[in-house]
Amino acid sequence: MPAPLTPEETKRKLEEYQAKAAEARAKALAAFPFERIEVPGEIALTKWEELKAAGRGFPVIVGSDDALATLADPFSDHWPNKRSVVDILRDAERLQHPADLFALRVQERAKAAEFLKQHLEKQPNAPLPKMSEIDAQGRRRELTPEEARAAILQDLDRMPPTGDWPTEVAPAPGLSVVFDFKTRGPLQKAYIVLIPTDDWTTVPAHLHWGGWNACPSPEYHVAALRSWRDRYGVELVGLNNDTVNLTAARAPQARTEAMELAREQYAYCNDIVDQGVQTMSALAATLTISPWWYFWWD
């Protein structure tokens, strides 16, 4: 067994790693092919509207230095499984949104369930999280290992609660990509990237954006944006390393339509409910009153 690193060795290795990461990021930024404009965050939306009217390509507000650098990563030499924009758009043309997105999520859950099942069969004594339930008399009971395994597998098919329709509805976050969580205000410096296209729905393809964690791959974003543009007058405004800000010219007119749209958005980005508003009704209600649509993947 190798001897543990000394504090000096640990510090040196960390500095080497940081230096290599900085070098790789600098190379990616140098290879990033799109024009970018630097503006104060507080006027980013005004500048976006000005650039959109100028016809120099489609502007996308991306936010901070870190966000811009992360967006440049797919243009580095080390990026795996890089596809051409033409290939991504060809795949997007074959998709029917939201049907194919729903089908994708079903396939993903099935694969995850099979993987977990095989893992538990191979390692029946693998430690499991402690889980409990409340019986009809209000008494808490810890689940047996067998019950815990079954509950974990069942949870993969879990949908969030519908919930009651809220009496008070909070609007969705607006242009969150320029929000500075440290100062609780707009970024002092933000970037707008100009994508050379007259079809803004192709932006995720040009940026090779998506395909990590639960974030769909670029062609699914293109298909979703095209469907939402046609049905709700949606337009892309902001996009950073993990967030999408859209505006919708039209809102769903009835609760049933809003609930259908909420289910569609949950399939697209479950975090907006699971780590956000908590219920489908809360999301649906927001869609009826807010022109901003917000998506975030961690």
C-alpha positions as a printed Julia matrix, in Angstrom:
298×3 Matrix{Float64}:
   0.0    0.0     0.0
   1.54   3.35   -1.02
   2.4    5.81    1.7
  -0.04   8.7     2.11
   0.92  11.98    0.5
   2.49  14.65    2.62
   0.71  18.03    2.79
   3.38  19.48    0.5
   2.88  16.7    -2.07
  -0.88  17.1    -1.9
  -0.55  20.85   -2.47
   1.82  20.31   -5.39
  -0.45  17.77   -7.08
  -3.45  20.08   -6.63
  -1.52  22.96   -8.19
  -0.48  20.73  -11.11
  -4.09  19.65  -11.65
  -5.33  23.24  -11.52
  -2.63  24.36  -13.96
  -3.54  21.61  -16.44
  -7.25  22.4   -16.1
  -6.58  26.1   -16.7
  -4.48  25.3   -19.76
  -7.18  23.01  -21.19
  -9.85  25.65  -20.57
  -7.74  28.33  -22.25
  -7.31  26.1   -25.31
 -11.04  25.44  -25.43
 -11.82  29.16  -25.26
  -9.29  29.82  -28.02
 -11.06  27.22  -30.19
 -14.56  28.55  -29.37
 -15.69  29.76  -32.8
 -18.41  32.24  -31.88
 -18.27  35.98  -31.35
 -18.96  37.06  -27.8
 -19.96  40.46  -26.46
 -19.23  41.53  -22.87
 -21.92  43.59  -21.11
 -22.97  44.44  -17.55
 -25.47  41.85  -16.39
 -28.11  44.46  -15.63
 -28.39  45.45  -19.31
 -27.86  41.98  -20.81
 -31.51  41.56  -21.84
 -31.62  45.01  -23.47
 -28.41  44.24  -25.37
 -29.8   40.83  -26.37
 -32.84  42.48  -27.93
 -30.6   44.97  -29.75
 -28.36  42.21  -31.13
 -31.33  40.11  -32.2
 -32.67  43.01  -34.24
 -29.24  43.62  -35.81
 -29.31  40.35  -37.76
 -25.72  39.36  -37.01
 -26.72  35.87  -35.94
 -28.79  34.75  -33.0
 -27.66  36.09  -29.59
 -27.65  33.9   -26.49
 -26.92  35.28  -23.04
 -24.51  32.87  -21.35
 -23.53  34.75  -18.2
 -20.21  34.54  -16.38
 -16.6   33.77  -17.33
 -16.98  30.27  -15.88
 -20.19  29.67  -17.83
 -18.54  30.75  -21.06
 -15.51  28.56  -20.41
 -17.72  25.53  -19.72
 -19.68  26.14  -22.92
 -16.36  26.11  -24.77
 -15.41  22.65  -23.45
 -17.01  20.71  -26.36
 -14.68  22.56  -28.74
 -11.55  21.23  -27.04
  -9.49  18.39  -28.5
 -10.26  16.0   -25.64
 -14.08  16.2   -25.92
 -15.47  12.64  -26.42
 -18.04  11.49  -28.98
 -18.13  14.78  -30.84
 -20.75  14.92  -33.59
 -21.16  17.43  -36.36
 -23.91  20.03  -36.27
 -25.33  18.47  -39.45
 -25.57  15.05  -37.77
 -27.24  16.49  -34.67
 -29.82  18.37  -36.73
 -30.48  15.29  -38.85
 -31.2   13.32  -35.68
 -33.43  16.14  -34.4
 -35.52  16.0   -37.58
 -36.35  12.37  -36.84
 -37.69  13.12  -33.37
 -41.31  13.72  -32.5
 -41.56  15.87  -29.41
 -42.72  15.08  -26.76
 -43.46  11.44  -27.65
 -39.84  10.49  -28.27
 -38.69  12.29  -25.12
 -41.21  10.32  -23.04
 -39.99   7.11  -24.71
 -36.38   8.03  -23.94
 -37.14   8.49  -20.26
 -38.95   5.12  -20.11
 -35.9    3.44  -21.68
 -33.55   5.19  -19.26
 -35.57   4.09  -16.23
 -35.72   0.52  -17.51
 -31.94   0.44  -18.02
 -31.33   1.93  -14.57
 -33.67  -0.59  -12.96
 -31.98  -3.51  -14.71
 -28.52  -2.26  -13.76
 -29.53  -1.82  -10.12
 -31.24  -5.21  -10.04
 -28.13  -6.95  -11.38
 -25.92  -5.05   -8.93
 -28.06  -6.11   -5.97
 -28.13  -9.73   -7.18
 -24.34  -9.78   -7.48
 -23.87  -8.07   -4.13
 -26.83  -9.13   -1.96
 -25.07  -7.86    1.14
 -24.3   -4.44   -0.28
 -25.16  -1.69    2.21
 -28.48   0.0     1.56
 -29.83   3.31    2.83
 -32.03   2.97    5.89
 -35.65   3.29    4.86
 -38.82   3.3     6.92
 -42.58   3.58    6.55
 -45.49   4.78    8.67
 -48.23   2.22    9.26
 -51.97   2.88    9.6
 -51.55   3.48   13.35
 -48.9    6.14   12.78
 -46.02   3.93   13.92
 -42.69   4.06   12.12
 -41.19   0.76   10.97
 -37.78   0.24    9.4
 -37.9   -1.69    6.14
 -36.16  -5.02    5.82
 -33.3   -5.26    3.28
 -35.61  -7.06    0.86
 -38.27  -4.35    1.23
 -35.66  -1.62    0.85
 -34.4   -3.17   -2.41
 -37.95  -3.35   -3.76
 -38.61   0.26   -2.72
 -35.44   1.49   -4.43
 -36.38  -0.27   -7.68
 -39.93   1.04   -7.47
 -38.66   4.58   -6.89
 -37.11   4.61  -10.35
 -40.64   4.79  -11.79
 -41.8    7.38   -9.3
 -43.57  10.47  -10.57
 -43.77  13.6    -8.44
 -47.01  14.28   -6.57
 -49.74  16.1    -8.46
 -50.58  18.28   -5.46
 -53.37  20.81   -5.1
 -53.62  23.75   -7.44
 -51.92  26.59   -5.52
 -53.91  29.61   -4.4
 -50.85  31.83   -4.77
 -48.52  31.34   -7.72
 -44.92  32.53   -7.78
 -43.52  33.37  -11.22
 -40.62  31.36  -12.6
 -37.11  32.81  -12.31
 -36.5   35.3   -15.1
 -33.11  35.7   -16.72
 -31.29  33.59  -14.13
 -28.1   33.16  -16.17
 -27.04  36.7   -15.23
 -27.92  36.36  -11.54
 -24.97  36.47   -9.14
 -25.74  34.24   -6.17
 -22.96  35.85   -4.13
 -24.18  39.43   -4.42
 -27.88  38.5    -4.92
 -27.95  40.8    -7.93
 -26.98  40.86  -11.62
 -23.47  39.9   -12.65
 -21.09  42.79  -13.05
 -19.9   41.2   -16.3
 -21.85  38.87  -18.56
 -21.32  37.48  -22.05
 -23.62  37.24  -25.02
 -22.62  34.75  -27.71
 -23.64  35.24  -31.34
 -24.5   32.0   -33.13
 -24.36  32.33  -36.95
 -27.82  30.99  -37.72
 -31.24  32.36  -38.64
 -32.89  29.39  -36.88
 -32.4   29.84  -33.15
 -33.69  26.34  -32.38
 -30.39  24.99  -33.74
 -28.35  26.72  -31.0
 -27.96  23.54  -28.85
 -26.59  21.75  -31.91
 -24.08  24.52  -32.66
 -22.95  24.51  -29.02
 -23.03  20.68  -28.69
 -25.07  21.35  -25.55
 -26.46  18.5   -23.46
 -25.91  14.8   -23.01
 -24.71  14.83  -19.39
 -26.46  13.62  -16.22
 -30.21  13.79  -16.89
 -29.81  16.59  -19.46
 -30.93  15.32  -22.88
 -28.51  15.24  -25.79
 -28.54  18.18  -28.23
 -31.03  16.77  -30.73
 -33.7   16.44  -28.01
 -33.22  20.1   -27.1
 -33.61  21.12  -30.74
 -36.79  19.05  -31.1
 -38.26  20.45  -27.87
 -37.47  24.05  -28.77
 -39.09  23.65  -32.19
 -42.23  22.15  -30.71
 -42.52  24.83  -28.03
 -41.83  27.59  -30.55
 -44.7   26.39  -32.72
 -47.14  25.8   -29.87
 -46.3   28.58  -27.39
 -44.18  31.12  -29.23
 -41.14  30.18  -27.16
 -37.76  31.79  -27.75
 -34.34  31.01  -26.31
 -32.82  33.91  -24.34
 -30.26  32.5   -21.91
 -28.18  29.34  -21.74
 -25.18  28.61  -19.55
 -23.4   25.47  -18.37
 -26.5   23.95  -16.72
 -29.47  26.3   -17.21
 -31.87  27.29  -19.97
 -33.99  30.48  -19.87
 -36.84  30.68  -22.38
 -39.65  33.17  -22.89
 -43.12  32.12  -24.04
 -45.4   34.46  -25.98
 -48.44  32.3   -25.22
 -49.43  30.54  -22.0
 -51.55  27.39  -21.67
 -55.16  28.5   -21.44
 -56.67  25.79  -19.25
 -55.5   23.79  -16.27
 -55.65  20.53  -18.21
 -53.37  21.97  -20.9
 -51.04  23.39  -18.25
 -50.79  20.0   -16.54
 -49.96  18.3   -19.84
 -47.25  20.87  -20.48
 -45.93  20.42  -16.95
 -45.61  16.66  -17.5
 -43.76  17.37  -20.73
 -41.4   19.78  -18.98
 -40.81  17.3   -16.16
 -39.71  14.7   -18.7
 -37.4   17.3   -20.18
 -35.99  18.47  -16.82
 -37.14  16.72  -13.66
 -35.06  18.96  -11.36
 -37.48  21.87  -11.8
 -39.99  19.83   -9.8
 -37.94  17.34   -7.74
 -35.55  20.03   -6.51
 -37.81  22.99   -7.22
 -41.55  23.52   -6.94
 -42.17  19.95   -5.6
 -45.54  19.26   -7.29
 -46.82  19.1   -10.86
 -49.69  21.45  -10.05
 -47.28  24.09   -8.78
 -45.3   23.9   -12.04
 -48.47  23.96  -14.16
 -49.8   27.0   -12.3
 -46.53  28.85  -12.87
 -46.79  28.18  -16.62
 -50.17  29.93  -16.74
 -48.9   33.22  -15.33
 -45.19  33.55  -16.17
 -43.71  34.33  -19.6
 -40.38  32.86  -18.43
 -39.65  29.15  -18.57
 -36.78  27.92  -16.44
 -34.84  24.63  -16.69
 -31.89  23.54  -14.62
 -29.88  20.32  -14.49
 -27.34  19.7   -11.74
